[in-house]
């Protein structure tokens, strides 16, 4: 696990916990790892979930089907991202979503009960875990609101601008990688892939951004922001 400590350091669940405490921490909270391969399911809709998952390696896709059977991608997760933290806090702990590996991925699982309850040794980091868990749940609610706002945007350019500005802010850089491919991004934004790719090409020609495959660079922050203002 030593090689993954830098990843854990970026995970909000371990915020402000010293790296030299990780070995003791992971043992104390009964954490364990599991590898999933491309297109292998981590969680299926209807599964009872008692663990919080943290991506150590690879990437995951979170999706949900409506009653008609149409699948909608809700999110993509990469290293240091956490999932199922909301599910384990519900009374039934039944997953409303499906989580699938997009490639070979290694996941760290932490029993929920070990996060919210202190152990007999009263380790100092247990209190910090509880605080961090509360912060994560609050941030998740904010991110959900952002996703709703994104889906409510009607214009294609404005929708792409909002998504890319959010990704830039999340990565704290004007140059960043996105997880989804073009098909997945179109599904995530609930738009036509052809129309989306056409609009991306127009935005590139206008000097708003540059891209190659999943690598993006915002070349005019002002123009992207203006696209949102025009919505």
Secondary structure as the mmCIF struct_conf table of DSSP 4:
data_model
#
loop_
_struct_conf.conf_type_id
_struct_conf.id
_struct_conf.beg_label_comp_id
_struct_conf.beg_label_asym_id
_struct_conf.beg_label_seq_id
_struct_conf.end_label_comp_id
_struct_conf.end_label_asym_id
_struct_conf.end_label_seq_id
HELX_RH_3T_P HELX_RH_3T_P1 UNK A 2 UNK A 4
HELX_RH_AL_P HELX_RH_AL_P1 UNK A 5 UNK A 10
BEND BEND1 UNK A 11 UNK A 11
HELX_RH_3T_P HELX_RH_3T_P2 UNK A 12 UNK A 14
TURN_TY1_P TURN_TY1_P1 UNK A 15 UNK A 16
HELX_RH_3T_P HELX_RH_3T_P3 UNK A 19 UNK A 21
HELX_RH_AL_P HELX_RH_AL_P2 UNK A 22 UNK A 28
TURN_TY1_P TURN_TY1_P2 UNK A 29 UNK A 30
STRN STRN1 UNK A 32 UNK A 36
TURN_TY1_P TURN_TY1_P3 UNK A 38 UNK A 39
STRN STRN2 UNK A 41 UNK A 43
TURN_TY1_P TURN_TY1_P4 UNK A 45 UNK A 46
STRN STRN3 UNK A 48 UNK A 48
STRN STRN4 UNK A 51 UNK A 57
BEND BEND2 UNK A 58 UNK A 58
STRN STRN5 UNK A 60 UNK A 65
TURN_TY1_P TURN_TY1_P5 UNK A 67 UNK A 68
STRN STRN6 UNK A 71 UNK A 77
TURN_TY1_P TURN_TY1_P6 UNK A 79 UNK A 80
STRN STRN7 UNK A 82 UNK A 83
BEND BEND3 UNK A 84 UNK A 84
TURN_TY1_P TURN_TY1_P7 UNK A 85 UNK A 86
HELX_RH_3T_P HELX_RH_3T_P4 UNK A 87 UNK A 89
BEND BEND4 UNK A 90 UNK A 92
STRN STRN8 UNK A 94 UNK A 94
BEND BEND5 UNK A 96 UNK A 97
STRN STRN9 UNK A 98 UNK A 101
BEND BEND6 UNK A 102 UNK A 104
STRN STRN10 UNK A 105 UNK A 111
HELX_RH_AL_P HELX_RH_AL_P3 UNK A 112 UNK A 116
BEND BEND7 UNK A 117 UNK A 117
TURN_TY1_P TURN_TY1_P8 UNK A 120 UNK A 121
HELX_RH_AL_P HELX_RH_AL_P4 UNK A 124 UNK A 152
BEND BEND8 UNK A 155 UNK A 155
HELX_RH_AL_P HELX_RH_AL_P5 UNK A 156 UNK A 171
TURN_TY1_P TURN_TY1_P9 UNK A 172 UNK A 172
BEND BEND9 UNK A 173 UNK A 174
STRN STRN11 UNK A 175 UNK A 177
BEND BEND10 UNK A 179 UNK A 180
HELX_RH_AL_P HELX_RH_AL_P6 UNK A 182 UNK A 189
TURN_TY1_P TURN_TY1_P10 UNK A 190 UNK A 190
BEND BEND11 UNK A 191 UNK A 191
HELX_RH_AL_P HELX_RH_AL_P7 UNK A 193 UNK A 205
TURN_TY1_P TURN_TY1_P11 UNK A 206 UNK A 207
BEND BEND12 UNK A 208 UNK A 208
STRN STRN12 UNK A 209 UNK A 212
TURN_TY1_P TURN_TY1_P12 UNK A 213 UNK A 214
STRN STRN13 UNK A 215 UNK A 218
BEND BEND13 UNK A 219 UNK A 219
HELX_RH_AL_P HELX_RH_AL_P8 UNK A 221 UNK A 229
TURN_TY1_P TURN_TY1_P13 UNK A 230 UNK A 230
#
